[in-house]
Amino acid sequence: MFARLALCSRLQSNVHPVSIREFSQAKFFPRPHGKSFAHRSELKQAKRIVVKLGSAVVTRGDECGLALGRLASIVEQVAVLQNQGREMMIVTSGAVAFGKQRLRHEILLSQSVRQALHSGQNQLKEMSVPVLEARACAAAGQSGLMALYEAMFTQYSTCTAQILVTNLDFHDEQKRRNLNSTLHELLRMNIVPIINTNDAVVPPPVPNSDLQGVNVISIKDNDSLAARLAVEMKADLLIALSDVEGLYDSPPGTDDAKLIDIFYPGDQQSITYGTKSRVGIGGMEAKVKAALWALQGGTSVVIANGTYPKVTGHVITDIVEGKKVGTFFSEVKPAGPTVEQQTEMARHAGRALASLLPEQRGEIICCLAELLTEKKEEILNANKRDMELATASGRFSQSLINRLSLSTSKLNSLAIGLRQLAVSSRESVGRVLRRTRVANNLELEQITVPIGVLLVIFESRPDCLPQVSALAIASGNALLLKGGKEASNTNRILHQLTQEALSIHGVSDAIQLVSTREEVEDLCRLDKMIDLIIPRGSSQLVRDIQRAAKGIPVLGHSEGVCHVYVDQDASIDKAIDVVRDSKCDYPAACNAMETLLIHRDLLRTPMFDQIIDMLRTEHVKIHAGPRFASYLTFSPSEVKSLRTEYGDLECCIEVVDSMQDAVDHIHKYGSSHTDVIITENEETAEQFLQQVDSACVFWNSSSRFADGYRFGLGAEVGISTARIHARGPVGLEGLLTTKWVLRGEGHTVADFSEQGSMKYLHENIPVPQGSFS
């Protein structure tokens, strides 16, 4: 065995010369080797990690030289994980490519010198480079490759060591023990071993019977080398990086190829392998065999793309953080379907749901309304368990626990809203919006259709589940629901009741509850399966989803910073009633008042004093805006930000000079959700209603009216502050889109050319109310 320790000049320190992405210090729990991780989320506990870099990852597209930018990113990620206290090892390719670049340069230089000496002319003939032998390239490239790794890791105060191995080193027991001892000592000293097959002396690869059993594995490529080392060193995780996203059920690029998220032993028969990568001697089949061998030996494996990472650009750290990257090899099959399978089931059943008669969809919704009242004791008992667990955990704010709570009155209101929706939904799907006679016997219709598959992610509020389910049923959409763990018991029984209602017309799979360990960020990347995401929860949740869902539209609002402006011409009774209701009726709601704007002329008036007294009586904590604080000798705590959504019995009070000043304040600090004016001056009110650019703008009425049920929509999936498609409380209409239907009798575009026999008419045909296609 050839081993050369290339130690950097400095041992690891806490000072990093260049910036590194911040990660929390990892905590690792002892895990008996021999048992791999069952779920991706457990990969965060991996302490000893082997990273295998395939030839396609390390080398450039022309195969002459290294992909330096990619390599630098990989080195940074390995250094970050090493500095967290993990033990990192790299199995790398690249020596041949690096050596090929050096030898080509030397040969071309030598040829050009000889030509110049012999011809005596500056004009050089076209030079050809002979085919370079791989072992010679490896010999020329190994030292340069290691020097490059050493220089890169030095930037992170991380030491490296090079170890070159051959197949014989694993068959000789003494050499194998020496190798094991060397690697353990390097890891103990916090050094990153960089391991490669000694390609300068290995024979050319030949077919053999490797990977047949736990104790037998031939080292014929870096896939098998990485697997052997991972098992020998009792590594927790092997990350194999290649130039494909992971393992597909058929060759990537074919029409029906699907990326496999989790691969289980025994699934090999369902896989069709394609050709190997552009460089290297292994292929996907070799990677799978090596991965299964390592898995059998107790090491978890992920195969992923190291050339074009899709998630954050940090593929290695993403994998270790448990994100859904590449293909995860697991010996534990989940009890239920995967989220991808659930989505397929929902889409298939959703199409059947959309094809039902409107009366049949209405029957399903009425059945769900009946079940909510019939099974209210079971629902409330499940909700009580969730409330007790949430309170005992101490991890949830009071406002979130309030959202979690269900009551008999809430269930009754839900049932009323659902029955209302069942009636209104009969004129939804398939409604003709426009009809045009394009030409004689050629008629065009625009009709309403479902959007497709909806993903609704919600925190706490379990009453959201039947509301959203009913809207999906009414609009003929398939639905995936992802609720918070804090409401798992309540969500489970509500989903069971929903499926019971759907089953009366055989479409129970149209609504699925995602109960697996899927991270929200992973769900947001199912852009080929989900058509619209609707978040219901905190502003942070909505912002996270909007940031993660790059390929899927998101319908919702990130914050509910709602204002109530009390004008100088306001009625004192109306002002007190509207402000009280807007803030105190349900402070945790997104349509609750967060900022109270007071006209300057009302300061130190009986109206102002009564408003303040009312807020104190209701135990509302007051924060003073900058201008309001300047008027007071002893002011309440000054607000940290005028864009705060408190979600509790707290609010900000600020002073404005006029209605226009209030409008400007709302546009600067508001969230375009709901804003209110209280005044008896109709002209001022109309100007406010016209100028304020929010989804909901009210006059002399509480901000709490911004709700689908109160608007008569029956139910809502949320409130949108977007400027396209749907805005404000989103009910049934917001979950529909349109398609165009053209009926002709063999018409062709050529018929309407200059030489054709037909002319366009484009006549609008009246559409009777309630007309369906």
N, C-alpha and C positions, 0 to 999 in steps of 0.2 A: 504494500500500500504506500502510495506517495502522499505525504502530508507536509504542507508548508504553512506555518503560521505567519500571516501577514498582519502584524499588530500595528495599530495606529499610534501616533506619537503621544496621544493623551488618553487617559482613562475617562470613562463617562463622568460628567459633572452635571450640575443642575443648570448650567448656563448654556443656552442654545444660540449659536451664532446667527441662525436664520429663524424666521417665524415658523412655528408648527401649529397645526390646527389644535385647538384646545379640546381635550377629552378629560372626563373625570377620572380620578385615580381608580383603577379597577380593583375589585375585591374578588379573590379567588377562593373557592372552597374545595377541599380535598375530594377527589373523585377516584374511586377505584378503577384502575385501568382494566380494560377488557370489556367495558360497557361504553358504547358511544353515546353521544347526546341524542335524545329522542326528538327534540324540537329546535328550530332555529334560534328561538329566544334564549336557549341555554348556551349558545356559542359565546355569549358575553363572559362566561366563566372559564373559557379556554385559557390555560396558562402556557402550555408548550405548543407552539404552532410551527408547522412546516409550510413554507410558501414555495410552490414549484412554478418556475417561470419557463414557459414553453418557448421554442425557437421563434414562433410567430410573434410573441410578445416582446422579446428582447431585440429582435433584428428589424432593420428597415424593410420597406417594401421591395427594394432592389436586392435584398439579401446580402448586400456588401456594406457592413457596418452596423452599428447599434442604433436603436431608437432612443436617443439620449433623453428627450423630454419625458417619454414614458417611463424610462428607467429611473429618472430623478424622482418622479411621483411615487413610484413603488418604494424606493429607498426611504422617502419621507414617511410613508405610511408604516413601514417596518420599524423605523426609528421611533415613531410615536408609540407604537404598541410595545416596543422594547422599553421605552421610558415609563410605561405604565406598570412595569414590573413583570411583564410576560417574557417568556424565553422563545426567541425567534430563530429559525433556521431557514436558509434559502437554498433550494436546489435549482441551479441556473443552467440554462443553455447560453449560447452566444459566443463561445470561444472560436468556433469555426468561422462564423460570420466576421468577427473582429479580425481574425487572422487572414481571412480572404481579402479584406480591405487593405491590410498592411502589405500582403504579398503582391496583390495587383499593383499597388502603388510602386513597390520596389521593381517589379518586372517592367512596368511601363517606363520608369525612370531609366532603368538599365538599357532598354531597347532604344530610347531616344538618344542616349549618350553614344551608343554604338553607331546608330544611323548618322549622327552628326559627324563622328570621326571618319566614317567610311565615305560618306557622300560629299562632305565639305560644304554642304548647302544648308541653308536655314529651312528650306521646305522639307518637312518630314513626311515620309510615306505613312499611309494608314497602318497602324500597329495592331496586331492581334494578340490577345492574351490567351495563353494555353489553359486548358482545363486544369484546375488546381485540385490536388489530392486532399481529401478532407482531413486526414490525420496530420498532414503537414500544416494545413491552415490552423488546426487546433493547437499544435505546438507553438506556432507563431502568435496565436491570439490569447493563450491562457494568461500570460503575465500581464498583458495590456488590459484584459477584462478585469482581472483582480485589482490592478492599480486604479481602474476607474471606480469600482465599487468602494475601494478604500478611500479614495478622495471624496466621494459623495457622502459616505457615512461619517467621515471626519467632520463634515459641516454640522452634524448633530451630536458631536462628541461621543460617537459610538464606535467601538473597536470591531474589527472584523478579522476572520481567519479563513484561509483557504484550505480545503481538503479535497484531494483528487482520489477517486476510487475506481476500481474495476470489479467485474463480476467475481473474480477470484478472491477478492478481499472478503466477500460474504460467505464463500464456501470454506475458507480456511478458518477454523474455530479461533485460533490464536489471533489472527489479524482482525477477526470480527470483534473479539473482546477488546483489542487495542483501539479500534475505531470507536467502539462504544465508550470506552474510558476517556478518550480524547474529547469526544463531543460533550460528555457530561462535565468534564473539567472546564471546557470553554464556556458552557452555559453557566456554570457556577461563578465564573469570573465576569459574567455579564457581557460576553463577547458573542457577536452574531457569526456563526459558522456559515460559510458560503461553499456549497458542495457541488461537485460536478463529476461526471464520468471522465476518466482520463482518456479523452478521445485521441490523444497522440499515439496510444499504444493498443487500444482495443481493436479486435478484429471487426471486419464489416458485419453488420447485423444479418443473421440468418434465422429462418423460421425455427422455432423450438417450442417445447411444451412448458412454457413458463406459466406462472400464476395458477398452478393446480394444487391447491392445498395451502394451509396456513404456514407450513414450514418450508415450502419450496417456492422460490421466485427468482427468475433469471433477470439480471440487470442488463437489458438490451436497449433501454432508452431511459430518459429522465422521468417518465411517468412511473415505471417500475422501480427506479432508484428512489424516488420520493416516497412511494408506498412502503418500500422495504425499510427505509430510514425512519419513517413515521412510526411504524410498528416496533422496530428495534428500540427506538428511543421513547416508546410509550407516549407519543405525542397525543394531545387532546384533539387537534384539528389539522387537517391537510387541506390547503387551498391550492388547487391546480388551475393556473391561469393559461388560457389559450386564446384563439382569435374568433371564438364563437360564444354566444351568450350563455351556453350551457348545453345540456343534453336535450335533443329533440326526439320526438317519436318517429320521425323520418328525416332524411337529409335536409338540412337548412336550405331554404330557397325554394323548396318544392311547395306546391299550392297549399297542401293541408298540414304542413309541418307545424307542430305546436311545441313550445318550450315546456319541458317537464320541470315543475317546481320542486317536487320531491320524488326521488327514485328509490324504490325498495328492492332488495334482493329477490330474485324470482321474476322481475319484470323484464328481463332481457329479451324474452320472446316477442314482446310488443315493440321492439326497437328495430328500425332499419338503418344501418350505418351507411354513410356516404364515403367520399374520398378523404384522405388525410389532409392536413393543412399544407400550405404552399412550401413550408420548410419543415425540417425535423424528420424523424424516422418513425414517430408514433402517429396514431390516428385516434379518433374518438373511441373506437372499439378498445384500443389499448388503454385509454384513459379510464374507461368504464371498468375494465377488468382489474386495473390497478386500484381503482377506488373501492371496488367490492372486496378486494383482498385486504385493503387497509381497514375497511369497515368491519370485516370479520375479525380482524386483529384488535379491535377496540378503538380505532381512531375515526372520528367523524370526518367527512369529506364534503367539500363544495367545489364543483367545477364551474368556472365563470370566465367572462371575457376580460382579458387584461389589456386589450388593444383599444377598445372604445367603451369604457365603462359608462353606463347610462344614468345611474342614479345621482350621485354627487360628484363623480369623477374620482372618488377614493374607494375603489372596489374592495380592497383588502380590509380596511377599517369598517366599511359598510357591512361586509360579511360577518366580521367579529361582533358588530353591534346587533346582529340578528336580523338585518334588513333582507328583504326578499330579492336576493341577487343570485343569478345562476341556478344551478341544480344542486340541491341538498340531498345527500345520501343518508337514508335513515332506515333502521331496522324495525321501527315502530310505525305501523300503519294506523292512521286515525280511525276512530269508530265510525264517523260520519263522512259525508262527501267533502271534498276540498272546496274552497271558495270558487275556484274556476268551474268545478262541476255544478255547484249551486247556481252560478250565473247562467250556465247553459240550460239547466233545468228551468230556471225562472224565465228565460227568454222563450223557450219552447212553449211553456204553459201560458206565458203572457200573450203569445199570438193567439192561442185558443181563447183566452179571456177576451181579447179585443174582438174576436169574431162572434161572441155571444150577442144575443139581442139586448138592447138597452134595458128591457124589463128584467132580464135574467141577472144582469149586473146589479140592478136595483134590489133584487131579491137577496143577493149575497150581502149587500150592505145592510139591509134591514135585519137579516139574520144575525149579523155581527152586532148590531145595536141591541137586539134581544138578548144575546149571549152576555153582553156587558152588564145588563141588569140582573139576569138570571144567576150569573156566576160571580156576583159582586163580592160575596163573602170569601171565596177562594182568591179573588184578585186582591182584596184588601189584606188578607192574611199573608200573601206572598209579599205585598208591599211593606207590611209591618216588619217582616224579616229583613228586608233590604234596609229599611230605616234604622233598625236596631244595629245591624252590622256597620252601616255607614257612620252612625254616631259613635259606636264603640271604637272604630278605627282611628278616629281623631284626625283623619287626613282631609276631611271635606269641610268647606266653609258652611256657615248657617244658610246662606242664600242657596247653595247647591242642594243642601238637605231639604230646604223648603220646596225646591223644584221637584225633588224626588217623591214628595208626598202625594198620595191619592186619597180621595174621600168619596163618600156616597154621592155627595152633590156633584163632584167632578165627573163621576161615572154617569150620573143622570144627564148632565149637560152634554157629555160626549154622545150619549145615545140619542138625544134630541137632535144634535147637529148631524149625526149620521143619517137619521131618518130624513132630515131636510135635504141632505145631499142625495139620497136615494131618489128623491123626486126630481131634483134639478138635473141629475146626471142622465136622464132619458133623452136629452137633446144635446149630447156631447159628441161622441165618436161617430164619424160618418156624416156629420152635418155639412150640407152644401153651403159654402160661403159665397161662391161666385160661379156664374154659368155664362159661357160665351159661345156664340155661333161663329166659329172661325171661318167657315165656308159652308156651302150647301152640304148637308148630311155629315158635317164635321163639327162636333160639339165638345167643348172643353169645360171641365168642372174643377174647382178647387174645393177639397173636402178636408175636414178635420180628422186627424189620425193620432194615435199615441206616439210619444217620443221614443219609447223602446224600453230599455232597462234603466231604472233609476236606482241610485245608491243614496240612501239617507243615513247619515251618521249623526247620532244625537247623544247628548250627555244628560244624565239624570232623568229628565222628564219622560216617564213611561207613558203618559197620556198621549205623547206624540205618536206612539206606535199605531193605535187604532185609527187616529186621525189620518195619518199618512197612508196607511193601508187602505182605508176607505176611498181616499182620493185616487190612489193607484188603480183600485178596482173600477171606480167610476170612469176613469180616463183610459182604461184598457192597457195600462202599463205594467210590465213586470217590475218587481221591487226587491232590492236587497236592503236589509236593515242591519245596522251595526250600532248597538247600544252600548252604554258604559257598563263596566262590571258592577258598579254600585247599584244598578237596577236589574241585575240578571234574573232574579227570581220573578219579579213582576213582568219583565219583558217575555220571559219564557211562557208564562200562562197566557198572556195577551196574544202572543204569536200562535199558540195552540188553538185559541178561540178563533183567530183569524183564519187559520187553515181549516178549521171545522166548518166555518161559514163558506169558504171557497169550495169545499168538497161537495156541496149540494149540486154544483154544476161541473164537477170533475176537474177543477183547475187549482187544486190545493198547492201545487208547486210554484204557482206564479209569484208568491211572496215568501222570501227566504230570510231567516234570521241567521246572521253570521255569528257563530258562537265559537269558532276556532281561535287560535292565537294570532290571528291576522292583525298586523299593525295597520293603523289608518293610512299611513304613508304607502304601504304595499297595496292596499285596496285602490288608492288613487292612481296607481300605475296600470290598472287594467283597462287601458284606453281602447282596446279592440273589443271589449266585452260590455262596457258600461257607457251609456249615452249621456247621462246627466248626474251630477253629484249635488245633493242638497244637504248642507250641514246645519244642524240645530244644536246650538250650544254656546259656549263662551266665545268672546271675540278672539281669544288666542286660538281656539280650535278652528274657527273659520279661517283665520289668517294662515294657519298651518296647512289646511286643506287647499286653500287657494294657491299656496306656494308649491305644494306637492303635486297637484293635479294639472300638470302642464298640457296633457293631451285631451282632457275632458272638461267641458264647460261646468262651472260651479255657479249655482243659483243661491244667493243668500246675501247676508250683510255681516260685516265683520264686527260692527259695534252698534249699540243703540243709545247714542248720546242725544236724548230728546230734550227739547227746550219748551218751556212755557213762558211767553212774554206777557207781562201785565202792563197794558197801556195806560196812559194818563186818564183816558176816558173809560176805564173799566168799571164794572159794577162790583161793589165790595162783596156782595153775597156770591155772585158768580165766581169771582176771583178765588175766594176761600174754598168754595166747593170744588172747583176744577183743579186747583193746586193740590188740595188734600187727596182727591181721587187719583190724580196723575202720579203722585209720589207714594201714597200710602196703601192703595188698594192691593197692589202686589209688587213690592219694590224690586223683586228679583226678575221681573219680566223685562224683555228688551224694549217694550213700549212705555216703560215707566219714566217719569221726568227725572232728569239728572241735573239740569241747570235751570234755575229760575231767574229770568231777566226782568228787572224792575225799571220802569221809567224813572228818570232822575227826579221829576217833580213829585213823585209819590214818597220819597224819603221823608221820614219824620212826620208822616200823616197817620191818622187813625187806621186807614186801610193797611198801610205797611205794618204798623204795630200788630194788628189783628192777624195778619198772615204769619208774622214771626211767632206770635203766641200760639197759633194753631200748630205750626210745625214743631214747636217745643212740646206741646201737649201730646202730639203724636210720636214723641221721642225721636224726631229726625235730627241727626247731627248736621250742623250747618258749616260749610266751608266758604270763606269769603273770597270772591274774585278780587283782583288787584284794585280795580276802581272802587268797589264797595268797601274794601279795607281802608282805603284812603279817606273815606268819610267818617270813619269810626275812631274814637279814642282807644277803646278796648274792643278789638275785633275778634271774631272767632278765628280758628286756625286758617291761615291763608292757603288757598288751594294750590296743589303742586302742579296741576295741569288743568286747563279748561276743557280738555277733551276726555275727561275721566267718566267711565261708566261704572257707577258704584255698585249697582245691583243689590242695594240694601237701603236701610232707612238713613240715608245720607244724601245730601245734595249741595250743589254750589249755588250761591247767590251772587249775581253781578248786576251792575248798574249800567244802563244805556241812556243816551240822550234823546233818542227818537225811535219811531218804528223802523226807519231806514237803518239806523245804527244797530237795531236788534237783528234785522235781516242780514246785515254785514257780519255780525258776530256769529250768527247761525251758519252762514256759508263758510266762515273761517274755522270754526271749532266743532261744528256739528258733524253727524255721520249720514245725513240725507235720509234719516229714518222717519221720524214723526216730530212735527213742531207745531206749536199752538199759539194763537193770539187771543187774549181776553180784552175786549173793548166793546163799547156801545156805539163807536163811530163806524158806520158801515163803510164809508169811503176808505178809512184806514185799514179796516179788515180786508176789503177786497184787494187793496194794494199788496197786503201781506200774503194773502192766498195766492196771488198771481206771481209775486216775486220770489218767494221762498222755493228753492229748488230741492224739495225733498219728496220722498215717495208718498207721504201722507202729510197734509197741511190742514189744520182744523181751526175753527172759529168758535169760541165760547163752548168748547167741549173737551172732555178729558183725552189725553194722549192714549189712554188705555183702550179707546175705541178702535185702535189700529189692530184689528184682529179679524181673521177670516170668518169666524162664527158671527161676530157682531156686525160684520158687513153683509151677512146673509149668504156667504159663500158655502155655508155648511161646515166646512173645515178648511184648514190651510196646511201647507207643507212648510211654511215659514214666511218671513217678510224679506223681500228682495229690495236692495237699493241699487241694483244694476240698472242700466239705461237701455238695455235691449231686451226683447222677448217679454218678460213679465216684471212688474214693479209694484211695490207695496205688498199687502197680504196676497200670497200666491195660492189660489184655489184651483178648482178644476180646469179653468181655461188656461192657466199657466203651465199645465202638464200636457198640453196638446200642441201639435204642430200641424202642418198641412201637406197634402200631396196633390198632384195634378193628374186628372184622369181624362184621356182623350178618346173619343169614340168616333170612328170613321168607317168608310166602306171602300177600303183599298186606296185611299188617298196617298199621293206621293208629293214630295216637295217639287219635283220636276213639273207637276201639273200646274204650278203657280209661276213658272218662269215666263219670260217674254213670249216664248213660243207655245206655252201651255194653254190649256182650255179653261182654267179656273181662276177666279179672283178671290182675294181675301175679303171677308165681310166684317169680321170683328164686331159683331152685334152683341150687346149685353142682353141676356135673357133674364127676365125677372125671376127671382127665387122666392117662392112662397115661404112664409114663416114655418119653421119646423120641417123643411124639406131635407130628405136624406137620400144619399146616393144609393 
